[in-house]
Amino acid sequence: LKISLNGFMHSVHVFYGKLPNSKVDAYFVHYPPFFHRKKLYTSDWDEDERFILFSKAVIQIMQKLGWSPDILHTNDWQTGLIPVLLREIYGWDSLFHKTKTVFTIHNIGYQGRFSLESYKRAELPKHLYENGGVLVHENDSNFLKCAILYSDVINTVSETYAKELLTPEYGAGMDGYLWHRTEDYYGII
């Protein structure tokens, strides 16, 4: 795949396999400059770019396969851009017109906060992040906020945690956004 990131093309390899003892397909994004690290999650200077590229790769893999999922389930900030990208960048593709997104919050303390330049690197429309656009959070980008605003359904790991995140004490600055989504927000067991 060729993935555009901040106007530059990156050649990404995709490997295919099956989960052991199953018929479940698995696709693996291979891009050594971003993913050959000692740890899965880092505080490296390019952490935002790693997951922008991954998010775009997920969408482009589906395009290559001609696969239109009914539901696309994303998890935590690392995939928080996928719902935004589906609507704002890939919204032209009828392949995704019926696809609904579900976003699961495991730990609201990890939000994927970076400079606003991250949205530029993701090649999102400027109106979303310039002049206090809807994706701006405290003058930063926030990939978790993106998912809260753009996912069709939001859930978290328990009913108790879902209730806690609606409070300023536990909501880590996202409580107000979650309150606006209570019709689509659930705690699951």
MDAnalysis code that builds the backbone (N, CA, C; Angstrom):
import MDAnalysis as mda
import numpy as np

u = mda.Universe.empty(567, n_residues=189, atom_resindex=np.repeat(np.arange(189), 3), trajectory=True)
u.add_TopologyAttr("name", ["N", "CA", "C"] * 189)
u.add_TopologyAttr("resid", np.arange(1, 190))
u.add_TopologyAttr("resname", ["LEU", "LYS", "ILE", "SER", "LEU", "ASN", "GLY", "PHE", "MET", "HIS", "SER", "VAL", "HIS", "VAL", "PHE", "TYR", "GLY", "LYS", "LEU", "PRO", "ASN", "SER", "LYS", "VAL", "ASP", "ALA", "TYR", "PHE", "VAL", "HIS", "TYR", "PRO", "PRO", "PHE", "PHE", "HIS", "ARG", "LYS", "LYS", "LEU", "TYR", "THR", "SER", "ASP", "TRP", "ASP", "GLU", "ASP", "GLU", "ARG", "PHE", "ILE", "LEU", "PHE", "SER", "LYS", "ALA", "VAL", "ILE", "GLN", "ILE", "MET", "GLN", "LYS", "LEU", "GLY", "TRP", "SER", "PRO", "ASP", "ILE", "LEU", "HIS", "THR", "ASN", "ASP", "TRP", "GLN", "THR", "GLY", "LEU", "ILE", "PRO", "VAL", "LEU", "LEU", "ARG", "GLU", "ILE", "TYR", "GLY", "TRP", "ASP", "SER", "LEU", "PHE", "HIS", "LYS", "THR", "LYS", "THR", "VAL", "PHE", "THR", "ILE", "HIS", "ASN", "ILE", "GLY", "TYR", "GLN", "GLY", "ARG", "PHE", "SER", "LEU", "GLU", "SER", "TYR", "LYS", "ARG", "ALA", "GLU", "LEU", "PRO", "LYS", "HIS", "LEU", "TYR", "GLU", "ASN", "GLY", "GLY", "VAL", "LEU", "VAL", "HIS", "GLU", "ASN", "ASP", "SER", "ASN", "PHE", "LEU", "LYS", "CYS", "ALA", "ILE", "LEU", "TYR", "SER", "ASP", "VAL", "ILE", "ASN", "THR", "VAL", "SER", "GLU", "THR", "TYR", "ALA", "LYS", "GLU", "LEU", "LEU", "THR", "PRO", "GLU", "TYR", "GLY", "ALA", "GLY", "MET", "ASP", "GLY", "TYR", "LEU", "TRP", "HIS", "ARG", "THR", "GLU", "ASP", "TYR", "TYR", "GLY", "ILE", "ILE"])
u.atoms.positions = np.array([
    [0.836, -1.193, 0.000],
    [0.000, 0.000, 0.000],
    [0.872, 1.244, 0.000],
    [0.359, 2.277, -0.582],
    [0.998, 3.592, -0.518],
    [0.130, 4.459, 0.385],
    [0.697, 4.910, 1.493],
    [-0.040, 5.705, 2.473],
    [0.531, 7.114, 2.486],
    [-0.343, 8.098, 2.337],
    [0.074, 9.495, 2.381],
    [0.034, 9.992, 3.823],
    [1.146, 10.585, 4.225],
    [1.270, 11.134, 5.576],
    [1.966, 12.477, 5.446],
    [1.242, 13.535, 5.734],
    [1.789, 14.887, 5.643],
    [2.336, 15.183, 4.242],
    [1.660, 14.641, 3.236],
    [2.058, 14.901, 1.861],
    [3.146, 13.998, 1.319],
    [3.662, 13.095, 2.127],
    [4.699, 12.167, 1.689],
    [4.126, 10.758, 1.619],
    [4.528, 10.016, 0.603],
    [4.039, 8.655, 0.430],
    [4.959, 7.669, 1.137],
    [4.350, 6.731, 1.838],
    [5.074, 5.677, 2.549],
    [4.610, 4.336, 1.990],
    [5.554, 3.473, 1.649],
    [5.225, 2.136, 1.153],
    [5.087, 1.190, 2.333],
    [3.891, 0.675, 2.499],
    [3.562, -0.190, 3.628],
    [3.250, -1.580, 3.089],
    [3.793, -2.594, 3.724],
    [3.483, -3.970, 3.338],
    [2.382, -4.498, 4.249],
    [1.563, -5.352, 3.691],
    [0.490, -5.974, 4.461],
    [0.655, -7.483, 4.336],
    [0.675, -8.148, 5.477],
    [0.764, -9.604, 5.501],
    [-0.578, -10.174, 5.924],
    [-0.876, -11.332, 5.371],
    [-2.154, -11.983, 5.625],
    [-1.915, -13.331, 6.289],
    [-2.800, -13.681, 7.195],
    [-2.757, -14.993, 7.822],
    [-4.113, -15.318, 8.417],
    [-4.180, -16.449, 9.067],
    [-5.395, -16.869, 9.771],
    [-5.040, -17.040, 11.239],
    [-5.986, -16.703, 12.102],
    [-5.772, -16.963, 13.519],
    [-5.689, -18.468, 13.710],
    [-4.825, -18.934, 14.617],
    [-4.646, -20.378, 14.807],
    [-5.970, -21.086, 15.099],
    [-6.141, -22.231, 14.467],
    [-7.312, -23.083, 14.689],
    [-8.630, -22.368, 14.433],
    [-8.644, -21.502, 13.421],
    [-9.886, -20.785, 13.119],
    [-9.922, -20.424, 11.638],
    [-11.044, -19.843, 11.249],
    [-11.196, -19.342, 9.888],
    [-11.112, -17.818, 9.860],
    [-10.666, -17.224, 10.957],
    [-10.618, -15.769, 11.085],
    [-9.392, -15.223, 10.348],
    [-9.657, -14.321, 9.409],
    [-8.576, -13.674, 8.671],
    [-7.889, -12.632, 9.547],
    [-6.587, -12.482, 9.348],
    [-5.822, -11.454, 10.062],
    [-4.894, -10.769, 9.065],
    [-4.848, -9.450, 9.160],
    [-3.977, -8.654, 8.303],
    [-3.014, -7.887, 9.195],
    [-1.761, -7.859, 8.809],
    [-0.724, -7.239, 9.614],
    [-0.049, -6.131, 8.810],
    [0.006, -4.956, 9.394],
    [0.636, -3.808, 8.751],
    [2.122, -3.844, 9.088],
    [2.947, -3.893, 8.053],
    [4.395, -3.983, 8.230],
    [5.047, -2.721, 7.676],
    [5.589, -1.941, 8.574],
    [6.319, -0.733, 8.188],
    [7.417, -0.523, 9.233],
    [8.593, -1.118, 9.013],
    [9.652, -1.103, 10.020],
    [10.005, 0.260, 10.607],
    [10.036, 1.356, 9.824],
    [10.390, 2.626, 10.467],
    [9.460, 3.019, 11.620],
    [8.222, 2.558, 11.586],
    [7.274, 2.921, 12.639],
    [6.991, 1.800, 13.628],
    [7.082, 0.556, 13.180],
    [6.582, -0.517, 14.036],
    [7.636, -1.493, 14.537],
    [8.882, -1.318, 14.179],
    [9.934, -2.149, 14.763],
    [10.532, -1.397, 15.950],
    [9.800, -1.408, 17.033],
    [10.209, -0.735, 18.265],
    [10.290, -1.773, 19.377],
    [10.978, -1.422, 20.438],
    [11.103, -2.349, 21.564],
    [9.788, -2.532, 22.307],
    [8.933, -1.502, 22.258],
    [7.635, -1.572, 22.924],
    [6.553, -1.189, 21.921],
    [5.353, -1.707, 22.154],
    [4.228, -1.375, 21.280],
    [3.896, 0.104, 21.366],
    [3.769, 0.615, 22.577],
    [3.457, 2.025, 22.786],
    [4.690, 2.706, 23.353],
    [5.022, 3.839, 22.774],
    [6.227, 4.553, 23.178],
    [5.875, 6.009, 23.436],
    [6.851, 6.754, 23.823],
    [6.687, 8.209, 23.883],
    [7.630, 8.845, 22.857],
    [7.899, 8.098, 21.801],
    [8.777, 8.582, 20.741],
    [8.162, 9.798, 20.052],
    [9.000, 10.603, 19.450],
    [8.563, 11.848, 18.820],
    [7.563, 11.618, 17.693],
    [7.554, 10.433, 17.099],
    [6.664, 10.165, 15.967],
    [5.486, 9.261, 16.333],
    [5.137, 9.209, 17.601],
    [4.045, 8.336, 18.048],
    [2.735, 8.648, 17.313],
    [2.460, 9.912, 17.091],
    [1.238, 10.274, 16.363],
    [1.281, 9.752, 14.930],
    [2.415, 9.926, 14.267],
    [2.543, 9.489, 12.877],
    [2.375, 7.982, 12.744],
    [2.860, 7.239, 13.721],
    [2.736, 5.779, 13.691],
    [1.271, 5.371, 13.582],
    [0.436, 6.006, 14.394],
    [-0.959, 5.574, 14.439],
    [-1.838, 6.282, 13.410],
    [-1.378, 7.398, 12.883],
    [-2.043, 7.972, 11.707],
    [-1.853, 7.006, 10.538],
    [-0.622, 6.587, 10.328],
    [-0.321, 5.660, 9.246],
    [-1.085, 4.352, 9.431],
    [-1.097, 3.817, 10.637],
    [-1.814, 2.568, 10.899],
    [-3.303, 2.727, 10.583],
    [-3.896, 3.829, 11.020],
    [-5.324, 4.065, 10.796],
    [-5.654, 4.141, 9.312],
    [-4.819, 4.851, 8.569],
    [-5.041, 4.931, 7.123],
    [-4.841, 3.570, 6.463],
    [-3.868, 2.808, 6.945],
    [-3.627, 1.474, 6.386],
    [-4.838, 0.574, 6.602],
    [-5.443, 0.631, 7.771],
    [-6.636, -0.178, 8.050],
    [-7.713, 0.105, 7.004],
    [-7.956, 1.371, 6.753],
    [-8.999, 1.756, 5.799],
    [-8.620, 1.336, 4.380],
    [-7.365, 1.536, 4.013],
    [-6.955, 1.197, 2.649],
    [-6.911, -0.306, 2.413],
    [-6.655, -1.084, 3.452],
    [-6.733, -2.543, 3.318],
    [-8.167, -2.939, 2.983],
    [-9.126, -2.355, 3.682],
    [-10.532, -2.657, 3.392],
    [-10.883, -2.266, 1.961],
    [-10.364, -1.128, 1.513],
    [-10.620, -0.705, 0.128],
    [-10.040, -1.704, -0.869],
    [-8.798, -2.119, -0.643],
    [-8.150, -3.074, -1.551],
    [-8.937, -4.377, -1.631],
    [-9.478, -4.806, -0.491],
    [-10.232, -6.055, -0.438],
    [-11.660, -5.888, -0.941],
    [-12.099, -4.644, -1.078],
    [-13.494, -4.396, -1.425],
    [-14.422, -4.817, -0.299],
    [-13.915, -4.751, 0.919],
    [-14.655, -5.228, 2.094],
    [-15.367, -4.067, 2.767],
    [-16.651, -4.195, 2.875],
    [-17.485, -3.187, 3.513],
    [-18.023, -3.756, 4.821],
    [-17.327, -3.528, 5.924],
    [-17.803, -4.112, 7.184],
    [-19.101, -3.459, 7.646],
    [-19.952, -4.256, 8.264],
    [-21.157, -3.689, 8.875],
    [-20.758, -2.817, 10.055],
    [-19.833, -3.354, 10.860],
    [-19.364, -2.650, 12.057],
    [-17.844, -2.677, 12.069],
    [-17.251, -1.531, 12.307],
    [-15.805, -1.425, 12.472],
    [-15.551, -1.046, 13.922],
    [-14.913, -1.955, 14.665],
    [-14.678, -1.756, 16.093],
    [-13.263, -1.235, 16.308],
    [-13.153, -0.053, 16.877],
    [-11.857, 0.556, 17.168],
    [-11.668, 0.631, 18.679],
    [-10.419, 0.658, 19.105],
    [-10.094, 0.610, 20.527],
    [-9.054, 1.652, 20.896],
    [-9.365, 2.451, 21.880],
    [-8.443, 3.411, 22.474],
    [-7.893, 4.406, 21.448],
    [-7.084, 5.338, 21.943],
    [-6.673, 6.469, 21.112],
    [-5.913, 6.044, 19.859],
    [-5.235, 4.901, 19.923],
    [-4.399, 4.491, 18.798],
    [-5.208, 4.308, 17.512],
    [-6.499, 4.027, 17.643],
    [-7.362, 3.889, 16.464],
    [-8.442, 4.967, 16.443],
    [-8.291, 5.976, 17.275],
    [-9.305, 7.021, 17.398],
    [-9.517, 7.860, 16.154],
    [-8.543, 7.903, 15.277],
    [-8.699, 8.680, 14.039],
    [-9.523, 7.957, 12.977],
    [-9.670, 6.659, 13.096],
    [-10.351, 5.899, 12.042],
    [-11.764, 6.418, 11.779],
    [-12.607, 6.640, 12.795],
    [-13.950, 7.160, 12.490],
    [-13.930, 8.526, 11.786],
    [-13.001, 9.394, 12.171],
    [-12.879, 10.704, 11.517],
    [-12.431, 10.527, 10.071],
    [-11.420, 9.719, 9.866],
    [-10.913, 9.489, 8.514],
    [-11.997, 8.903, 7.611],
    [-12.773, 7.963, 8.145],
    [-13.832, 7.358, 7.334],
    [-14.812, 8.402, 6.821],
    [-15.145, 9.364, 7.660],
    [-16.122, 10.381, 7.252],
    [-15.507, 11.527, 6.471],
    [-14.373, 12.002, 6.944],
    [-13.820, 13.248, 6.403],
    [-12.874, 13.057, 5.218],
    [-12.177, 11.942, 5.148],
    [-11.222, 11.710, 4.064],
    [-11.749, 10.658, 3.084],
    [-12.308, 9.579, 3.611],
    [-12.753, 8.470, 2.770],
    [-14.271, 8.431, 2.612],
    [-14.948, 9.492, 3.001],
    [-16.404, 9.545, 2.920],
    [-16.946, 9.424, 1.508],
    [-16.123, 9.725, 0.532],
    [-16.528, 9.613, -0.873],
    [-16.738, 8.164, -1.295],
    [-16.111, 7.219, -0.579],
    [-16.119, 5.817, -0.995],
    [-17.405, 5.135, -0.532],
    [-18.247, 4.767, -1.476],
    [-19.530, 4.135, -1.139],
    [-19.344, 2.813, -0.406],
    [-18.149, 2.262, -0.453],
    [-17.845, 1.036, 0.276],
    [-18.169, 1.181, 1.764],
    [-18.019, 2.393, 2.289],
    [-18.185, 2.608, 3.729],
    [-19.488, 3.315, 4.103],
    [-20.362, 3.561, 3.150],
    [-21.561, 4.344, 3.449],
    [-22.472, 3.694, 4.481],
    [-22.472, 2.377, 4.568],
    [-23.320, 1.690, 5.547],
    [-22.539, 1.218, 6.770],
    [-21.233, 1.391, 6.769],
    [-20.400, 0.947, 7.887],
    [-20.625, 1.829, 9.105],
    [-20.858, 1.197, 10.237],
    [-20.995, 1.896, 11.516],
    [-19.736, 1.639, 12.334],
    [-19.370, 2.612, 13.162],
    [-18.165, 2.473, 13.981],
    [-18.523, 2.391, 15.457],
    [-17.805, 1.528, 16.150],
    [-17.908, 1.380, 17.599],
    [-16.528, 1.665, 18.162],
    [-16.469, 2.459, 19.202],
    [-15.195, 2.808, 19.832],
    [-15.240, 2.380, 21.290],
    [-14.234, 1.621, 21.717],
    [-14.144, 1.172, 23.105],
    [-13.036, 1.922, 23.825],
    [-13.404, 2.484, 24.977],
    [-12.445, 3.167, 25.853],
    [-12.050, 2.191, 26.954],
    [-10.764, 1.880, 27.019],
    [-10.251, 1.015, 28.079],
    [-9.684, 1.835, 29.231],
    [-8.987, 2.919, 28.895],
    [-8.395, 3.776, 29.923],
    [-8.390, 5.204, 29.388],
    [-9.275, 6.019, 29.931],
    [-9.460, 7.380, 29.417],
    [-8.248, 8.278, 29.669],
    [-7.357, 7.844, 30.537],
    [-6.161, 8.628, 30.815],
    [-5.199, 8.689, 29.643],
    [-5.299, 7.724, 28.752],
    [-4.449, 7.696, 27.560],
    [-5.279, 8.209, 26.392],
    [-4.950, 9.409, 25.914],
    [-5.820, 10.073, 24.950],
    [-5.184, 10.343, 23.594],
    [-3.902, 10.130, 23.466],
    [-3.260, 10.443, 22.188],
    [-3.258, 11.933, 21.921],
    [-2.679, 12.676, 22.863],
    [-2.609, 14.137, 22.725],
    [-1.270, 14.528, 22.121],
    [-1.359, 15.315, 21.060],
    [-0.176, 15.783, 20.351],
    [-0.423, 17.225, 19.924],
    [0.554, 17.825, 19.291],
    [0.347, 19.182, 18.774],
    [-0.701, 19.132, 17.658],
    [-1.246, 20.285, 17.340],
    [-2.237, 20.354, 16.263],
    [-1.651, 19.951, 14.913],
    [-0.335, 19.951, 14.817],
    [0.319, 19.506, 13.582],
    [-0.058, 18.063, 13.234],
    [-0.451, 17.281, 14.236],
    [-0.841, 15.890, 13.971],
    [-2.000, 15.814, 12.995],
    [-2.957, 16.716, 13.142],
    [-4.102, 16.709, 12.229],
    [-3.672, 17.089, 10.816],
    [-2.686, 17.973, 10.731],
    [-2.139, 18.323, 9.416],
    [-1.442, 17.104, 8.815],
    [-0.671, 16.385, 9.641],
    [0.008, 15.180, 9.163],
    [-0.999, 14.134, 8.680],
    [-2.140, 14.076, 9.354],
    [-3.198, 13.130, 8.970],
    [-3.945, 13.595, 7.726],
    [-3.668, 14.841, 7.316],
    [-4.278, 15.444, 6.129],
    [-5.783, 15.624, 6.286],
    [-6.198, 15.932, 7.517],
    [-7.603, 16.228, 7.779],
    [-7.936, 17.630, 7.285],
    [-9.188, 17.879, 6.942],
    [-9.577, 19.229, 6.517],
    [-9.271, 20.267, 7.598],
    [-8.732, 21.390, 7.184],
    [-8.276, 22.421, 8.125],
    [-9.376, 22.954, 9.022],
    [-10.608, 23.015, 8.529],
    [-11.684, 23.579, 9.350],
    [-11.934, 22.761, 10.620],
    [-11.457, 21.522, 10.655],
    [-11.649, 20.679, 11.837],
    [-10.692, 21.023, 12.971],
    [-9.576, 21.691, 12.637],
    [-8.585, 21.953, 13.684],
    [-8.032, 23.371, 13.698],
    [-8.342, 24.180, 12.732],
    [-7.885, 25.567, 12.781],
    [-8.952, 26.442, 13.426],
    [-8.513, 27.535, 14.031],
    [-9.428, 28.506, 14.646],
    [-10.409, 27.853, 15.614],
    [-9.891, 26.963, 16.457],
    [-10.739, 26.322, 17.461],
    [-11.703, 25.304, 16.892],
    [-11.340, 24.664, 15.791],
    [-12.197, 23.649, 15.173],
    [-12.597, 22.558, 16.148],
    [-13.584, 21.794, 15.761],
    [-14.223, 20.818, 16.639],
    [-13.255, 19.773, 17.208],
    [-12.166, 19.480, 16.516],
    [-11.237, 18.453, 16.988],
    [-10.182, 18.968, 17.965],
    [-10.135, 20.269, 18.171],
    [-9.135, 20.858, 19.069],
    [-9.547, 20.617, 20.518],
    [-8.575, 20.206, 21.319],
    [-8.808, 20.041, 22.753],
    [-7.645, 20.693, 23.497],
    [-7.929, 21.789, 24.178],
    [-6.906, 22.525, 24.932],
    [-5.685, 22.823, 24.063],
    [-5.938, 23.315, 22.866],
    [-4.906, 23.687, 21.886],
    [-4.054, 22.521, 21.401],
    [-4.541, 21.321, 21.550],
    [-3.838, 20.125, 21.085],
    [-4.760, 19.291, 20.213],
    [-4.153, 18.334, 19.532],
    [-4.947, 17.278, 18.920],
    [-5.221, 16.251, 20.015],
    [-6.283, 15.508, 19.858],
    [-6.652, 14.496, 20.844],
    [-7.383, 13.390, 20.084],
    [-6.684, 12.282, 19.861],
    [-7.240, 11.209, 19.042],
    [-8.426, 10.532, 19.726],
    [-8.424, 10.487, 21.050],
    [-9.559, 9.917, 21.774],
    [-10.802, 10.777, 21.570],
    [-10.641, 12.081, 21.642],
    [-11.768, 12.988, 21.405],
    [-12.323, 12.784, 20.000],
    [-11.445, 12.588, 19.031],
    [-11.898, 12.339, 17.657],
    [-12.877, 11.173, 17.615],
    [-12.512, 10.094, 18.282],
    [-13.373, 8.909, 18.275],
    [-14.678, 9.164, 19.011],
    [-14.622, 9.898, 20.112],
    [-15.844, 10.206, 20.856],
    [-16.799, 11.015, 19.983],
    [-16.276, 11.959, 19.243],
    [-17.126, 12.806, 18.410],
    [-17.646, 12.099, 17.157],
    [-16.856, 11.207, 16.585],
    [-17.188, 10.659, 15.272],
    [-17.693, 9.222, 15.258],
    [-17.520, 8.466, 16.324],
    [-17.993, 7.078, 16.329],
    [-19.509, 7.038, 16.444],
    [-20.090, 6.010, 15.869],
    [-21.540, 5.849, 15.969],
    [-21.950, 5.406, 17.371],
    [-21.150, 4.547, 17.975],
    [-21.403, 4.059, 19.327],
    [-20.090, 4.084, 20.087],
    [-20.178, 4.441, 21.371],
    [-19.011, 4.453, 22.259],
    [-19.331, 3.521, 23.414],
    [-18.366, 2.684, 23.778],
    [-18.559, 1.873, 24.973],
    [-17.277, 1.842, 25.778],
    [-17.416, 1.346, 26.975],
    [-16.260, 1.181, 27.840],
    [-16.404, -0.133, 28.584],
    [-15.406, -0.467, 29.375],
    [-15.241, -1.833, 29.866],
    [-16.203, -2.260, 30.970],
    [-16.981, -1.352, 31.515],
    [-17.986, -1.736, 32.514],
    [-19.011, -0.625, 32.656],
    [-20.149, -0.971, 33.202],
    [-21.177, 0.039, 33.446],
    [-20.688, 1.062, 34.468],
    [-19.970, 0.592, 35.480],
    [-19.443, 1.498, 36.503],
    [-18.459, 2.486, 35.894],
    [-17.537, 1.992, 35.083],
    [-16.545, 2.866, 34.457],
    [-17.230, 3.872, 33.536],
    [-18.242, 3.432, 32.812],
    [-18.979, 4.347, 31.932],
    [-19.580, 5.494, 32.736],
    [-20.147, 5.203, 33.882],
    [-20.728, 6.248, 34.739],
    [-19.639, 7.160, 35.296],
    [-18.529, 6.569, 35.710],
    [-17.430, 7.369, 36.265],
    [-16.897, 8.374, 35.246],
    [-16.806, 7.962, 33.992],
    [-16.239, 8.834, 32.964],
    [-17.117, 10.033, 32.654],
    [-18.350, 10.011, 33.117],
    [-19.250, 11.151, 32.927],
    [-19.041, 12.234, 33.975],
    [-18.115, 11.999, 34.906],
    [-17.855, 12.969, 35.970],
    [-16.542, 13.703, 35.712],
    [-16.458, 14.963, 36.142],
    [-15.194, 15.694, 35.999],
    [-14.041, 15.007, 36.738],
    [-14.355, 14.329, 37.823],
    [-13.320, 13.672, 38.622],
    [-12.609, 12.559, 37.854],
    [-13.353, 11.810, 37.057],
    [-12.779, 10.657, 36.356],
    [-12.773, 10.795, 34.833],
    [-13.411, 11.809, 34.314],
    [-13.577, 11.938, 32.868],
    [-12.371, 12.449, 32.105],
    [-11.336, 12.896, 32.814],
    [-10.081, 13.340, 32.185],
    [-10.315, 14.353, 31.058],
    [-11.262, 15.264, 31.292],
    [-11.543, 16.298, 30.305],
    [-12.473, 15.867, 29.181],
    [-12.861, 14.600, 29.168],
    [-13.739, 14.075, 28.117],
    [-15.186, 13.940, 28.582],
    [-15.436, 14.206, 29.864],
    [-16.778, 13.990, 30.424],
    [-17.849, 14.788, 29.684],
    [-17.567, 16.029, 29.344],
    [-18.548, 16.848, 28.629],
    [-18.894, 16.282, 27.264],
    [-17.887, 15.795, 26.553],
    [-18.130, 15.204, 25.232],
    [-18.935, 13.915, 25.362],
    [-18.620, 13.140, 26.391],
    [-19.367, 11.900, 26.607],
    [-20.817, 12.188, 26.989],
    [-21.039, 13.250, 27.776],
    [-22.406, 13.633, 28.127],
    [-23.221, 13.926, 26.881],
    [-22.598, 14.543, 25.892],
    [-23.310, 14.843, 24.645],
    [-23.614, 13.589, 23.828],
    [-22.992, 12.487, 24.186],
    [-23.168, 11.236, 23.441],
    [-23.893, 10.165, 24.261],
    [-24.547, 10.529, 25.353],
    [-25.139, 9.516, 26.247],
    [-26.139, 8.600, 25.544],
    [-26.756, 9.052, 24.473],
    [-27.682, 8.185, 23.720],
    [-26.937, 7.032, 23.037],
    [-25.645, 7.226, 22.812],
    [-24.836, 6.240, 22.083],
    [-23.677, 5.717, 22.927],
    [-23.775, 5.814, 24.233],
    [-22.656, 5.518, 25.138],
    [-23.076, 4.442, 26.125],
    [-22.262, 3.377, 26.219],
    [-22.631, 2.221, 27.029],
    [-21.438, 1.687, 27.810],
    [-21.740, 1.112, 28.943],
    [-20.770, 0.307, 29.673],
    [-21.111, -1.148, 29.420],
    [-20.122, -1.945, 29.092],
    [-20.375, -3.362, 28.826],
    [-19.580, -4.206, 29.800],
    [-20.002, -5.414, 29.968],
    [-19.329, -6.314, 30.915],
    [-18.323, -7.154, 30.173],
])
